[in-house]
């Protein structure tokens, strides 16, 4: 998800929009995320060695 969409301001102008927003947050809270299984090897690369890593 892009950072810009997380930082978007939401203007709630009336009671109906407020109720819809609260309902959406409540529904999202009930959903659980899926477990992520890493299928590739994870490697931490230091800042100065990024070019060397991708040139392999």
C-alpha positions, -999 to 999 in steps of 0.1 A, spaced: 0 0 0 13 34 -8 21 58 20 2 86 4 -31 67 8 -24 61 45 -18 98 51 -49 110 32 -71 134 52 -108 123 55 -134 150 58 -166 138 74 -193 164 68 -225 147 80 -238 121 104 -244 95 77 -207 97 65 -196 94 102 -217 63 107 -204 47 75 -168 54 85 -173 39 120 -190 9 105 -161 4 80 -135 6 108 -155 -19 129 -157 -43 101 -120 -39 93 -111 -46 130 -130 -80 129 -109 -92 99 -77 -110 106 -47 -109 83 -33 -140 66 0 -155 77 28 -148 53 50 -177 43 84 -166 28 92 -186 -2 125 -168 -10 157 -164 11 158 -131 29 190 -111 28 198 -79 46 219 -57 25 238 -27 39 232 7 24 266 9 7 264 -26 -8 231 -24 -27 247 -19 -61 271 -48 -55 241 -70 -45 221 -63 -77 251 -66 -100 254 -103 -92 
